[in-house]
Amino acid sequence: MTFNAKAEALRLKNEKKLISKKRFKPSKLDKHKQRLLALYEEDTNIANLQRWLLRKGVRVHWTTVKRWVGKNA
């Protein structure tokens, strides 16, 4: 059997697409989206949002809340 470089390169590219495919996992914060955004629009700071989430049973770091607000607000 001979080595076919084109076929091998194509197979490697297809494997890479499968390996590097991003997997979407919804955020814990998504189910509180409307309330979080409403609180943020009332000038609630990130630390207070984190504390509010903690009272709701959601443990997240303040940087997670900051990134989430940055993407969704």
PyMOL Python script that loads the backbone (N, CA, C, O; Angstrom):
from pymol import cmd

cmd.read_pdbstr("""\
ATOM      1  N   MET A   1       0.841  -1.178   0.000  1.00  0.00           N
ATOM      2  CA  MET A   1       0.000   0.000   0.000  1.00  0.00           C
ATOM      3  C   MET A   1       0.893   1.251   0.000  1.00  0.00           C
ATOM      4  O   MET A   1       1.869   1.326   0.746  1.00  0.00           O
ATOM      5  N   THR A   2       0.552   2.206  -0.828  1.00  0.00           N
ATOM      6  CA  THR A   2       1.360   3.422  -0.933  1.00  0.00           C
ATOM      7  C   THR A   2       0.809   4.518  -0.032  1.00  0.00           C
ATOM      8  O   THR A   2      -0.371   4.544   0.317  1.00  0.00           O
ATOM      9  N   PHE A   3       1.688   5.393   0.315  1.00  0.00           N
ATOM     10  CA  PHE A   3       1.321   6.509   1.179  1.00  0.00           C
ATOM     11  C   PHE A   3       0.729   7.634   0.330  1.00  0.00           C
ATOM     12  O   PHE A   3       1.365   8.116  -0.608  1.00  0.00           O
ATOM     13  N   ASN A   4      -0.491   8.047   0.667  1.00  0.00           N
ATOM     14  CA  ASN A   4      -1.147   9.133  -0.052  1.00  0.00           C
ATOM     15  C   ASN A   4      -1.179  10.353   0.876  1.00  0.00           C
ATOM     16  O   ASN A   4      -1.994  10.427   1.796  1.00  0.00           O
ATOM     17  N   ALA A   5      -0.285  11.296   0.620  1.00  0.00           N
ATOM     18  CA  ALA A   5      -0.144  12.460   1.503  1.00  0.00           C
ATOM     19  C   ALA A   5      -1.394  13.330   1.504  1.00  0.00           C
ATOM     20  O   ALA A   5      -1.785  13.835   2.557  1.00  0.00           O
ATOM     21  N   LYS A   6      -2.026  13.515   0.359  1.00  0.00           N
ATOM     22  CA  LYS A   6      -3.229  14.351   0.288  1.00  0.00           C
ATOM     23  C   LYS A   6      -4.356  13.759   1.126  1.00  0.00           C
ATOM     24  O   LYS A   6      -5.017  14.470   1.883  1.00  0.00           O
ATOM     25  N   ALA A   7      -4.567  12.472   0.986  1.00  0.00           N
ATOM     26  CA  ALA A   7      -5.642  11.811   1.738  1.00  0.00           C
ATOM     27  C   ALA A   7      -5.359  11.853   3.235  1.00  0.00           C
ATOM     28  O   ALA A   7      -6.266  12.064   4.040  1.00  0.00           O
ATOM     29  N   GLU A   8      -4.103  11.651   3.598  1.00  0.00           N
ATOM     30  CA  GLU A   8      -3.722  11.680   5.012  1.00  0.00           C
ATOM     31  C   GLU A   8      -3.899  13.087   5.603  1.00  0.00           C
ATOM     32  O   GLU A   8      -4.395  13.240   6.719  1.00  0.00           O
ATOM     33  N   ALA A   9      -3.489  14.109   4.845  1.00  0.00           N
ATOM     34  CA  ALA A   9      -3.635  15.495   5.303  1.00  0.00           C
ATOM     35  C   ALA A   9      -5.110  15.848   5.481  1.00  0.00           C
ATOM     36  O   ALA A   9      -5.481  16.511   6.450  1.00  0.00           O
ATOM     37  N   LEU A  10      -5.940  15.409   4.558  1.00  0.00           N
ATOM     38  CA  LEU A  10      -7.381  15.668   4.655  1.00  0.00           C
ATOM     39  C   LEU A  10      -7.967  14.979   5.884  1.00  0.00           C
ATOM     40  O   LEU A  10      -8.791  15.559   6.591  1.00  0.00           O
ATOM     41  N   ARG A  11      -7.544  13.756   6.134  1.00  0.00           N
ATOM     42  CA  ARG A  11      -8.038  13.039   7.313  1.00  0.00           C
ATOM     43  C   ARG A  11      -7.617  13.743   8.599  1.00  0.00           C
ATOM     44  O   ARG A  11      -8.411  13.844   9.534  1.00  0.00           O
ATOM     45  N   LEU A  12      -6.376  14.231   8.659  1.00  0.00           N
ATOM     46  CA  LEU A  12      -5.900  14.945   9.835  1.00  0.00           C
ATOM     47  C   LEU A  12      -6.672  16.251  10.051  1.00  0.00           C
ATOM     48  O   LEU A  12      -6.993  16.593  11.189  1.00  0.00           O
ATOM     49  N   LYS A  13      -6.968  16.972   8.991  1.00  0.00           N
ATOM     50  CA  LYS A  13      -7.750  18.211   9.111  1.00  0.00           C
ATOM     51  C   LYS A  13      -9.143  17.925   9.647  1.00  0.00           C
ATOM     52  O   LYS A  13      -9.646  18.659  10.498  1.00  0.00           O
ATOM     53  N   ASN A  14      -9.766  16.864   9.155  1.00  0.00           N
ATOM     54  CA  ASN A  14     -11.110  16.515   9.624  1.00  0.00           C
ATOM     55  C   ASN A  14     -11.097  16.095  11.092  1.00  0.00           C
ATOM     56  O   ASN A  14     -12.017  16.421  11.841  1.00  0.00           O
ATOM     57  N   GLU A  15     -10.058  15.374  11.501  1.00  0.00           N
ATOM     58  CA  GLU A  15      -9.925  14.983  12.907  1.00  0.00           C
ATOM     59  C   GLU A  15      -9.765  16.219  13.791  1.00  0.00           C
ATOM     60  O   GLU A  15     -10.341  16.290  14.877  1.00  0.00           O
ATOM     61  N   LYS A  16      -8.984  17.189  13.323  1.00  0.00           N
ATOM     62  CA  LYS A  16      -8.759  18.413  14.096  1.00  0.00           C
ATOM     63  C   LYS A  16     -10.068  19.169  14.299  1.00  0.00           C
ATOM     64  O   LYS A  16     -10.317  19.698  15.382  1.00  0.00           O
ATOM     65  N   LYS A  17     -10.901  19.222  13.267  1.00  0.00           N
ATOM     66  CA  LYS A  17     -12.196  19.895  13.387  1.00  0.00           C
ATOM     67  C   LYS A  17     -13.033  19.253  14.478  1.00  0.00           C
ATOM     68  O   LYS A  17     -13.689  19.953  15.250  1.00  0.00           O
ATOM     69  N   LEU A  18     -13.020  17.932  14.550  1.00  0.00           N
ATOM     70  CA  LEU A  18     -13.799  17.246  15.582  1.00  0.00           C
ATOM     71  C   LEU A  18     -13.224  17.483  16.970  1.00  0.00           C
ATOM     72  O   LEU A  18     -13.970  17.665  17.931  1.00  0.00           O
ATOM     73  N   ILE A  19     -11.897  17.481  17.078  1.00  0.00           N
ATOM     74  CA  ILE A  19     -11.245  17.653  18.375  1.00  0.00           C
ATOM     75  C   ILE A  19     -11.435  19.070  18.897  1.00  0.00           C
ATOM     76  O   ILE A  19     -11.728  19.266  20.076  1.00  0.00           O
ATOM     77  N   SER A  20     -11.269  20.057  18.022  1.00  0.00           N
ATOM     78  CA  SER A  20     -11.294  21.445  18.471  1.00  0.00           C
ATOM     79  C   SER A  20     -12.692  22.063  18.464  1.00  0.00           C
ATOM     80  O   SER A  20     -12.837  23.260  18.709  1.00  0.00           O
ATOM     81  N   LYS A  21     -13.699  21.276  18.193  1.00  0.00           N
ATOM     82  CA  LYS A  21     -15.057  21.797  18.183  1.00  0.00           C
ATOM     83  C   LYS A  21     -15.435  22.254  19.585  1.00  0.00           C
ATOM     84  O   LYS A  21     -15.328  21.491  20.545  1.00  0.00           O
ATOM     85  N   LYS A  22     -15.877  23.500  19.698  1.00  0.00           N
ATOM     86  CA  LYS A  22     -16.243  24.031  21.004  1.00  0.00           C
ATOM     87  C   LYS A  22     -17.513  23.375  21.496  1.00  0.00           C
ATOM     88  O   LYS A  22     -18.458  23.146  20.741  1.00  0.00           O
ATOM     89  N   ARG A  23     -17.509  23.084  22.765  1.00  0.00           N
ATOM     90  CA  ARG A  23     -18.684  22.485  23.382  1.00  0.00           C
ATOM     91  C   ARG A  23     -19.384  23.562  24.179  1.00  0.00           C
ATOM     92  O   ARG A  23     -18.764  24.211  25.023  1.00  0.00           O
ATOM     93  N   PHE A  24     -20.656  23.762  23.928  1.00  0.00           N
ATOM     94  CA  PHE A  24     -21.406  24.800  24.611  1.00  0.00           C
ATOM     95  C   PHE A  24     -22.022  24.242  25.880  1.00  0.00           C
ATOM     96  O   PHE A  24     -22.758  23.255  25.855  1.00  0.00           O
ATOM     97  N   LYS A  25     -21.712  24.884  26.969  1.00  0.00           N
ATOM     98  CA  LYS A  25     -22.310  24.520  28.244  1.00  0.00           C
ATOM     99  C   LYS A  25     -22.962  25.772  28.798  1.00  0.00           C
ATOM    100  O   LYS A  25     -22.277  26.773  29.010  1.00  0.00           O
ATOM    101  N   PRO A  26     -24.254  25.746  29.035  1.00  0.00           N
ATOM    102  CA  PRO A  26     -24.914  26.949  29.537  1.00  0.00           C
ATOM    103  C   PRO A  26     -24.390  27.340  30.914  1.00  0.00           C
ATOM    104  O   PRO A  26     -23.999  26.491  31.715  1.00  0.00           O
ATOM    105  N   SER A  27     -24.391  28.631  31.164  1.00  0.00           N
ATOM    106  CA  SER A  27     -23.906  29.159  32.425  1.00  0.00           C
ATOM    107  C   SER A  27     -24.933  28.936  33.530  1.00  0.00           C
ATOM    108  O   SER A  27     -26.136  28.878  33.273  1.00  0.00           O
ATOM    109  N   LYS A  28     -24.441  28.812  34.764  1.00  0.00           N
ATOM    110  CA  LYS A  28     -25.334  28.733  35.923  1.00  0.00           C
ATOM    111  C   LYS A  28     -26.163  30.006  36.043  1.00  0.00           C
ATOM    112  O   LYS A  28     -27.270  29.994  36.583  1.00  0.00           O
ATOM    113  N   LEU A  29     -25.613  31.100  35.532  1.00  0.00           N
ATOM    114  CA  LEU A  29     -26.258  32.400  35.685  1.00  0.00           C
ATOM    115  C   LEU A  29     -27.383  32.629  34.686  1.00  0.00           C
ATOM    116  O   LEU A  29     -28.193  33.537  34.871  1.00  0.00           O
ATOM    117  N   ASP A  30     -27.445  31.829  33.638  1.00  0.00           N
ATOM    118  CA  ASP A  30     -28.444  32.040  32.592  1.00  0.00           C
ATOM    119  C   ASP A  30     -29.880  31.949  33.109  1.00  0.00           C
ATOM    120  O   ASP A  30     -30.758  32.661  32.621  1.00  0.00           O
ATOM    121  N   LYS A  31     -30.124  31.083  34.086  1.00  0.00           N
ATOM    122  CA  LYS A  31     -31.504  30.960  34.556  1.00  0.00           C
ATOM    123  C   LYS A  31     -31.925  32.147  35.424  1.00  0.00           C
ATOM    124  O   LYS A  31     -33.106  32.286  35.744  1.00  0.00           O
ATOM    125  N   HIS A  32     -30.976  33.000  35.807  1.00  0.00           N
ATOM    126  CA  HIS A  32     -31.268  34.207  36.577  1.00  0.00           C
ATOM    127  C   HIS A  32     -31.070  35.469  35.724  1.00  0.00           C
ATOM    128  O   HIS A  32     -30.957  36.573  36.256  1.00  0.00           O
ATOM    129  N   LYS A  33     -31.030  35.293  34.412  1.00  0.00           N
ATOM    130  CA  LYS A  33     -30.644  36.363  33.496  1.00  0.00           C
ATOM    131  C   LYS A  33     -31.461  37.640  33.673  1.00  0.00           C
ATOM    132  O   LYS A  33     -30.887  38.715  33.843  1.00  0.00           O
ATOM    133  N   GLN A  34     -32.769  37.542  33.637  1.00  0.00           N
ATOM    134  CA  GLN A  34     -33.598  38.746  33.698  1.00  0.00           C
ATOM    135  C   GLN A  34     -33.418  39.496  34.999  1.00  0.00           C
ATOM    136  O   GLN A  34     -33.320  40.723  35.000  1.00  0.00           O
ATOM    137  N   ARG A  35     -33.373  38.777  36.103  1.00  0.00           N
ATOM    138  CA  ARG A  35     -33.214  39.439  37.399  1.00  0.00           C
ATOM    139  C   ARG A  35     -31.828  40.041  37.557  1.00  0.00           C
ATOM    140  O   ARG A  35     -31.686  41.142  38.088  1.00  0.00           O
ATOM    141  N   LEU A  36     -30.806  39.329  37.100  1.00  0.00           N
ATOM    142  CA  LEU A  36     -29.448  39.866  37.181  1.00  0.00           C
ATOM    143  C   LEU A  36     -29.311  41.141  36.357  1.00  0.00           C
ATOM    144  O   LEU A  36     -28.727  42.122  36.817  1.00  0.00           O
ATOM    145  N   LEU A  37     -29.846  41.127  35.149  1.00  0.00           N
ATOM    146  CA  LEU A  37     -29.745  42.309  34.301  1.00  0.00           C
ATOM    147  C   LEU A  37     -30.541  43.471  34.874  1.00  0.00           C
ATOM    148  O   LEU A  37     -30.112  44.621  34.786  1.00  0.00           O
ATOM    149  N   ALA A  38     -31.695  43.180  35.461  1.00  0.00           N
ATOM    150  CA  ALA A  38     -32.488  44.242  36.089  1.00  0.00           C
ATOM    151  C   ALA A  38     -31.735  44.854  37.267  1.00  0.00           C
ATOM    152  O   ALA A  38     -31.712  46.075  37.425  1.00  0.00           O
ATOM    153  N   LEU A  39     -31.121  44.010  38.089  1.00  0.00           N
ATOM    154  CA  LEU A  39     -30.341  44.513  39.215  1.00  0.00           C
ATOM    155  C   LEU A  39     -29.138  45.322  38.721  1.00  0.00           C
ATOM    156  O   LEU A  39     -28.820  46.367  39.288  1.00  0.00           O
ATOM    157  N   TYR A  40     -28.476  44.848  37.677  1.00  0.00           N
ATOM    158  CA  TYR A  40     -27.304  45.540  37.144  1.00  0.00           C
ATOM    159  C   TYR A  40     -27.694  46.914  36.589  1.00  0.00           C
ATOM    160  O   TYR A  40     -26.952  47.885  36.739  1.00  0.00           O
ATOM    161  N   GLU A  41     -28.856  46.984  35.954  1.00  0.00           N
ATOM    162  CA  GLU A  41     -29.315  48.267  35.408  1.00  0.00           C
ATOM    163  C   GLU A  41     -29.681  49.249  36.508  1.00  0.00           C
ATOM    164  O   GLU A  41     -29.739  50.454  36.264  1.00  0.00           O
ATOM    165  N   GLU A  42     -29.928  48.757  37.711  1.00  0.00           N
ATOM    166  CA  GLU A  42     -30.194  49.620  38.866  1.00  0.00           C
ATOM    167  C   GLU A  42     -28.897  49.977  39.584  1.00  0.00           C
ATOM    168  O   GLU A  42     -28.909  50.324  40.765  1.00  0.00           O
ATOM    169  N   ASP A  43     -27.789  49.891  38.874  1.00  0.00           N
ATOM    170  CA  ASP A  43     -26.456  50.240  39.386  1.00  0.00           C
ATOM    171  C   ASP A  43     -25.998  49.377  40.558  1.00  0.00           C
ATOM    172  O   ASP A  43     -25.301  49.856  41.453  1.00  0.00           O
ATOM    173  N   THR A  44     -26.388  48.120  40.549  1.00  0.00           N
ATOM    174  CA  THR A  44     -25.875  47.173  41.543  1.00  0.00           C
ATOM    175  C   THR A  44     -24.491  46.733  41.085  1.00  0.00           C
ATOM    176  O   THR A  44     -24.310  46.373  39.922  1.00  0.00           O
ATOM    177  N   ASN A  45     -23.510  46.758  41.992  1.00  0.00           N
ATOM    178  CA  ASN A  45     -22.158  46.376  41.580  1.00  0.00           C
ATOM    179  C   ASN A  45     -22.011  44.853  41.542  1.00  0.00           C
ATOM    180  O   ASN A  45     -22.885  44.117  42.001  1.00  0.00           O
ATOM    181  N   ILE A  46     -20.894  44.403  40.986  1.00  0.00           N
ATOM    182  CA  ILE A  46     -20.659  42.983  40.753  1.00  0.00           C
ATOM    183  C   ILE A  46     -20.620  42.197  42.066  1.00  0.00           C
ATOM    184  O   ILE A  46     -21.152  41.089  42.140  1.00  0.00           O
ATOM    185  N   ALA A  47     -19.996  42.763  43.094  1.00  0.00           N
ATOM    186  CA  ALA A  47     -19.919  42.065  44.386  1.00  0.00           C
ATOM    187  C   ALA A  47     -21.307  41.847  44.978  1.00  0.00           C
ATOM    188  O   ALA A  47     -21.577  40.793  45.555  1.00  0.00           O
ATOM    189  N   ASN A  48     -22.183  42.830  44.841  1.00  0.00           N
ATOM    190  CA  ASN A  48     -23.550  42.665  45.348  1.00  0.00           C
ATOM    191  C   ASN A  48     -24.340  41.652  44.522  1.00  0.00           C
ATOM    192  O   ASN A  48     -25.169  40.919  45.059  1.00  0.00           O
ATOM    193  N   LEU A  49     -24.084  41.615  43.234  1.00  0.00           N
ATOM    194  CA  LEU A  49     -24.731  40.590  42.396  1.00  0.00           C
ATOM    195  C   LEU A  49     -24.271  39.202  42.824  1.00  0.00           C
ATOM    196  O   LEU A  49     -25.072  38.269  42.882  1.00  0.00           O
ATOM    197  N   GLN A  50     -22.981  39.065  43.121  1.00  0.00           N
ATOM    198  CA  GLN A  50     -22.456  37.784  43.581  1.00  0.00           C
ATOM    199  C   GLN A  50     -23.124  37.386  44.894  1.00  0.00           C
ATOM    200  O   GLN A  50     -23.496  36.228  45.079  1.00  0.00           O
ATOM    201  N   ARG A  51     -23.272  38.340  45.797  1.00  0.00           N
ATOM    202  CA  ARG A  51     -23.909  38.058  47.078  1.00  0.00           C
ATOM    203  C   ARG A  51     -25.383  37.660  46.893  1.00  0.00           C
ATOM    204  O   ARG A  51     -25.880  36.764  47.575  1.00  0.00           O
ATOM    205  N   TRP A  52     -26.068  38.330  45.971  1.00  0.00           N
ATOM    206  CA  TRP A  52     -27.464  38.003  45.669  1.00  0.00           C
ATOM    207  C   TRP A  52     -27.563  36.574  45.135  1.00  0.00           C
ATOM    208  O   TRP A  52     -28.456  35.818  45.518  1.00  0.00           O
ATOM    209  N   LEU A  53     -26.642  36.216  44.253  1.00  0.00           N
ATOM    210  CA  LEU A  53     -26.630  34.853  43.707  1.00  0.00           C
ATOM    211  C   LEU A  53     -26.366  33.827  44.806  1.00  0.00           C
ATOM    212  O   LEU A  53     -26.967  32.753  44.811  1.00  0.00           O
ATOM    213  N   LEU A  54     -25.485  34.148  45.718  1.00  0.00           N
ATOM    214  CA  LEU A  54     -25.181  33.246  46.827  1.00  0.00           C
ATOM    215  C   LEU A  54     -26.433  32.973  47.652  1.00  0.00           C
ATOM    216  O   LEU A  54     -26.664  31.842  48.080  1.00  0.00           O
ATOM    217  N   ARG A  55     -27.244  34.013  47.876  1.00  0.00           N
ATOM    218  CA  ARG A  55     -28.508  33.812  48.601  1.00  0.00           C
ATOM    219  C   ARG A  55     -29.465  32.908  47.828  1.00  0.00           C
ATOM    220  O   ARG A  55     -30.311  32.241  48.423  1.00  0.00           O
ATOM    221  N   LYS A  56     -29.331  32.889  46.508  1.00  0.00           N
ATOM    222  CA  LYS A  56     -30.160  32.021  45.664  1.00  0.00           C
ATOM    223  C   LYS A  56     -29.574  30.614  45.544  1.00  0.00           C
ATOM    224  O   LYS A  56     -30.157  29.746  44.894  1.00  0.00           O
ATOM    225  N   GLY A  57     -28.405  30.392  46.182  1.00  0.00           N
ATOM    226  CA  GLY A  57     -27.790  29.066  46.146  1.00  0.00           C
ATOM    227  C   GLY A  57     -26.828  28.849  45.000  1.00  0.00           C
ATOM    228  O   GLY A  57     -26.453  27.711  44.714  1.00  0.00           O
ATOM    229  N   VAL A  58     -26.416  29.930  44.331  1.00  0.00           N
ATOM    230  CA  VAL A  58     -25.491  29.827  43.205  1.00  0.00           C
ATOM    231  C   VAL A  58     -24.140  30.357  43.650  1.00  0.00           C
ATOM    232  O   VAL A  58     -23.984  31.557  43.878  1.00  0.00           O
ATOM    233  N   ARG A  59     -23.152  29.459  43.775  1.00  0.00           N
ATOM    234  CA  ARG A  59     -21.805  29.859  44.191  1.00  0.00           C
ATOM    235  C   ARG A  59     -20.943  30.091  42.957  1.00  0.00           C
ATOM    236  O   ARG A  59     -20.612  29.153  42.231  1.00  0.00           O
ATOM    237  N   VAL A  60     -20.590  31.338  42.732  1.00  0.00           N
ATOM    238  CA  VAL A  60     -19.705  31.693  41.621  1.00  0.00           C
ATOM    239  C   VAL A  60     -18.725  32.759  42.100  1.00  0.00           C
ATOM    240  O   VAL A  60     -18.999  33.496  43.047  1.00  0.00           O
ATOM    241  N   HIS A  61     -17.592  32.825  41.435  1.00  0.00           N
ATOM    242  CA  HIS A  61     -16.587  33.829  41.744  1.00  0.00           C
ATOM    243  C   HIS A  61     -17.030  35.155  41.129  1.00  0.00           C
ATOM    244  O   HIS A  61     -17.759  35.167  40.137  1.00  0.00           O
ATOM    245  N   TRP A  62     -16.596  36.258  41.709  1.00  0.00           N
ATOM    246  CA  TRP A  62     -17.033  37.560  41.215  1.00  0.00           C
ATOM    247  C   TRP A  62     -16.570  37.806  39.786  1.00  0.00           C
ATOM    248  O   TRP A  62     -17.242  38.513  39.035  1.00  0.00           O
ATOM    249  N   THR A  63     -15.425  37.231  39.395  1.00  0.00           N
ATOM    250  CA  THR A  63     -14.966  37.427  38.018  1.00  0.00           C
ATOM    251  C   THR A  63     -15.886  36.726  37.019  1.00  0.00           C
ATOM    252  O   THR A  63     -16.033  37.179  35.884  1.00  0.00           O
ATOM    253  N   THR A  64     -16.501  35.629  37.438  1.00  0.00           N
ATOM    254  CA  THR A  64     -17.466  34.945  36.579  1.00  0.00           C
ATOM    255  C   THR A  64     -18.667  35.846  36.350  1.00  0.00           C
ATOM    256  O   THR A  64     -19.162  35.958  35.228  1.00  0.00           O
ATOM    257  N   VAL A  65     -19.135  36.492  37.417  1.00  0.00           N
ATOM    258  CA  VAL A  65     -20.271  37.406  37.301  1.00  0.00           C
ATOM    259  C   VAL A  65     -19.887  38.579  36.397  1.00  0.00           C
ATOM    260  O   VAL A  65     -20.685  39.011  35.565  1.00  0.00           O
ATOM    261  N   LYS A  66     -18.673  39.088  36.559  1.00  0.00           N
ATOM    262  CA  LYS A  66     -18.207  40.221  35.755  1.00  0.00           C
ATOM    263  C   LYS A  66     -18.165  39.849  34.274  1.00  0.00           C
ATOM    264  O   LYS A  66     -18.634  40.615  33.432  1.00  0.00           O
ATOM    265  N   ARG A  67     -17.610  38.683  33.950  1.00  0.00           N
ATOM    266  CA  ARG A  67     -17.559  38.242  32.553  1.00  0.00           C
ATOM    267  C   ARG A  67     -18.965  38.033  31.985  1.00  0.00           C
ATOM    268  O   ARG A  67     -19.251  38.419  30.852  1.00  0.00           O
ATOM    269  N   TRP A  68     -19.843  37.413  32.795  1.00  0.00           N
ATOM    270  CA  TRP A  68     -21.199  37.141  32.341  1.00  0.00           C
ATOM    271  C   TRP A  68     -21.942  38.447  32.055  1.00  0.00           C
ATOM    272  O   TRP A  68     -22.619  38.573  31.035  1.00  0.00           O
ATOM    273  N   VAL A  69     -21.810  39.410  32.957  1.00  0.00           N
ATOM    274  CA  VAL A  69     -22.461  40.704  32.759  1.00  0.00           C
ATOM    275  C   VAL A  69     -21.891  41.397  31.521  1.00  0.00           C
ATOM    276  O   VAL A  69     -22.633  42.003  30.747  1.00  0.00           O
ATOM    277  N   GLY A  70     -20.580  41.304  31.338  1.00  0.00           N
ATOM    278  CA  GLY A  70     -19.961  41.893  30.164  1.00  0.00           C
ATOM    279  C   GLY A  70     -20.497  41.331  28.855  1.00  0.00           C
ATOM    280  O   GLY A  70     -20.623  42.058  27.869  1.00  0.00           O
ATOM    281  N   LYS A  71     -20.805  40.072  28.844  1.00  0.00           N
ATOM    282  CA  LYS A  71     -21.326  39.430  27.631  1.00  0.00           C
ATOM    283  C   LYS A  71     -22.824  39.677  27.437  1.00  0.00           C
ATOM    284  O   LYS A  71     -23.295  39.762  26.303  1.00  0.00           O
ATOM    285  N   ASN A  72     -23.574  39.795  28.542  1.00  0.00           N
ATOM    286  CA  ASN A  72     -25.028  39.828  28.440  1.00  0.00           C
ATOM    287  C   ASN A  72     -25.666  41.195  28.672  1.00  0.00           C
ATOM    288  O   ASN A  72     -26.840  41.385  28.353  1.00  0.00           O
ATOM    289  N   ALA A  73     -24.922  42.138  29.214  1.00  0.00           N
ATOM    290  CA  ALA A  73     -25.522  43.448  29.495  1.00  0.00           C
ATOM    291  C   ALA A  73     -25.301  44.408  28.352  1.00  0.00           C
ATOM    292  O   ALA A  73     -25.738  45.557  28.418  1.00  0.00           O
TER     293      ALA A  73
END
""", "prot")
cmd.dss("prot")
cmd.show_as("cartoon", "prot")
cmd.util.cbc("prot")
cmd.orient("prot")
